[in-house]
Amino acid sequence: MATFVLTALHNIDRPQIGLHIDRGQQLNINLNMNGITPVNLFNNSRCQSLLAQQFRVNGIDVPITDVGIYSRGHWDIKMK
């Protein structure tokens, strides 16, 4: 199982759904899948539904198509 810690690089706001993520907020993401690295976490089609599920576990319920949330450029990604 791959475990990642994602840290928001800046504030992310989605006022239409009442979502605000503070800069520095951390999310723990656990994916039961081999071959996933910080580099390909958001670009791997095999793990998109699992990634969205883990974001929901952390209180972030947005569609996987929201590139403002599901983008490597918005998070500092560390592998545990």
C-alpha positions as MATLAB code, in Angstrom:
seq = 'MATFVLTALHNIDRPQIGLHIDRGQQLNINLNMNGITPVNLFNNSRCQSLLAQQFRVNGIDVPITDVGIYSRGHWDIKMK';
ca = [
       0.000    0.000    0.000;
       1.309    3.391   -0.977;
       0.835    6.228    1.513;
       1.258    9.856    0.518;
       1.129   13.110    2.453;
      -0.177   15.968    0.329;
       0.411   19.535    1.526;
      -1.493   22.386   -0.155;
       0.960   24.813   -1.760;
      -1.582   27.667   -1.663;
      -5.181   28.373   -0.672;
      -7.713   26.540   -2.832;
     -11.270   27.880   -2.892;
     -14.422   26.449   -4.414;
     -17.092   28.848   -3.067;
     -19.859   27.264   -5.156;
     -19.576   24.095   -3.031;
     -18.352   25.720    0.183;
     -14.834   24.268   -0.011;
     -11.750   26.039    1.288;
      -8.338   24.388    1.660;
      -5.746   26.413    3.549;
      -2.174   26.673    2.375;
      -0.192   24.108    4.364;
      -3.180   21.826    5.028;
      -2.138   18.194    4.837;
      -4.030   15.180    3.560;
      -3.080   11.545    4.099;
      -3.756    9.465    0.995;
      -3.603    5.655    1.109;
      -3.741    3.753   -2.177;
      -3.738   -0.023   -2.314;
      -1.924   -0.133   -5.635;
       1.647   -0.819   -6.737;
       3.650    1.448   -9.002;
       2.197    4.766   -7.855;
       4.767    7.469   -7.117;
       4.534   11.172   -6.248;
       5.351   11.965   -9.889;
       2.463    9.978  -11.390;
      -0.113   10.166   -8.566;
      -2.461   12.564  -10.379;
      -1.661   11.388  -13.916;
      -2.326    7.683  -13.462;
      -5.738    6.698  -14.807;
      -5.655    3.420  -12.838;
      -5.903    5.213   -9.495;
      -8.270    8.122  -10.259;
     -11.323    6.651   -8.520;
      -9.236    5.565   -5.513;
      -7.688    9.019   -5.310;
     -11.122   10.693   -5.403;
     -12.297    8.301   -2.677;
      -9.333    9.211   -0.467;
      -9.992   12.917   -0.985;
     -13.602   12.293    0.157;
     -12.262   10.512    3.258;
     -10.371   13.745    3.977;
     -13.538   15.846    3.548;
     -12.944   17.013   -0.026;
     -15.821   15.859   -2.226;
     -15.242   17.278   -5.705;
     -15.412   15.635   -9.143;
     -12.204   14.058  -10.433;
     -12.413   16.495  -13.377;
     -11.611   19.480  -11.099;
      -8.017   20.097  -12.154;
      -7.674   22.766   -9.487;
      -7.846   20.071   -6.829;
      -6.527   16.991   -8.633;
      -3.331   18.517   -9.953;
       0.271   17.992   -8.938;
       0.892   21.732   -9.231;
      -1.340   22.471   -6.233;
       0.198   19.991   -3.784;
       3.580   19.124   -2.349;
       3.557   15.317   -2.470;
       5.667   13.178   -0.153;
       5.649    9.400    0.007;
       5.608    7.862    3.470;
];
